[in-house]
Amino acid sequence: MQRILYTSILLLTFMSSSFAQDKPAYQLFNQKGKQVKYQKMIKDLAKNDMVFFGEYHTNPISHWLQIEMAKSFHELKGEKLFFGAEMFESGNQLVLNEYLAGFYDESKMLPEITQLWGNYQTDYKPLVEFAKEKQLRFIATNIPRRYAAMINKKGMGALKELSPEALALIGPDLENLFDPTVKAYAEMASKMGGHVPPNMLNIQTAQAAKDATMAYFSLKNFSEGDLLLHFEGSYHSNYNQGIIWWINKIKPGLKIGSITTVMQAEWDKMTDEEKATISNYTIVVADSMTQTKR
């Protein structure tokens, strides 16, 4: 009887395992297009100075892996780990620092954060709370949205109208290093086909302002031996473009790793070259995955 029971348990375990494998929520791939284990990816990425996590903003797999990677990196790097995020604007740094230091509770912090993303509670709060629990730094890296909107309207000339206090919240390298022919920005125009708007250069400049500012504050808060785990939309870091391009221009020589998110249908259409260059590791998510609300 015990043998029959034991055999039944093994059979049920096998069937459950097989069913789970038939419906994977996600898979991890390296640049060779081969599946890899999570722990292997963590050990590899932890060798870098900075790791950029390209998310789909409402994809729950992206957000779950972000908190899991934060925990895994903390086990390896301890207090040398710190976070940065597109989802927090540079003007909110003081409030964020005060909250992390325990000056006041969340009910006081949330109203003070300008342009807080609608999916904060479900998708980004776990990361902030983890930083608070472990006493880790969390850097608000993005340009304030009002200034990005000004640049979108007036182009680089908007910078001439801003006060020194405002300019301190924007990456100072934008004016000197911006190049609209760089892949990330040139593609913005090419993807519009024959419908390129007359203010296309302003649109490209505004996008670059975000990347340049996130790169600037990432570098400003980095010291040798640190590991930055930065969270951003995948288009800000795919193919070593966006933020990564700016970091390599501003301070070449840092070891930078990346992970990105794609849907299964996208992955199936990508060439081997695209799979090899989009990031160091790619999270391929089931097409039927549910979405969080932003």
C-alpha angles and dihedrals in degrees: 000000000000090000091052091048091048091049091049092052091050091049093050091048091051093048092049091048092048092049091051091049091051090057107039114177090209144349131210121226133184127216091276090061092250125134115252137192119254095237092051089054092049094051091048097046093045089068089071131088092226135017121197116205111202109203138183098236097229099033111116093203090059091052096044092051091047093061092041091051090047089056093045094049090048090057088056103035106025115186091358089074118093136167137229129185143191087214093073123062121225092244089064096060097102094052091046092050092049092051092048088051090055097245092140140353129265094267089066095041101051098060090049095055108090119219093006109184117252093235094053095114096052103032113023106024091076089059094047092047091049090052090049093048093049094037093240127153120255115195124207098215108169128099114254107266093234091062093046087053090051091052090047088056102037105019123218089337089076089074090065091061098051127095123243088254090056094044089054087068093055128072105263093212094067097092095046102041107030112123119179091198092065111114096250094054100032089056091056088067098038092053090060091065111197093347100079107153119231091245093054092124090055091050090051091047092051090052090048090050089062093048094044093049094048089049092048096052091042089056095040091060098040125102129179111280094028125121116213117200106194126190121209143140108285092245088066093064111016116123090011088289131126112024093007092053090052094048091051090051096045098040114007120194102052118128107243128186129187142196125189141188127233134165119245093249090054092048092051091056096047121104121235088254092053091049090050096050107033092082144323090263131016128205108212110200128199111260092232094057113135119240134230120234119256 
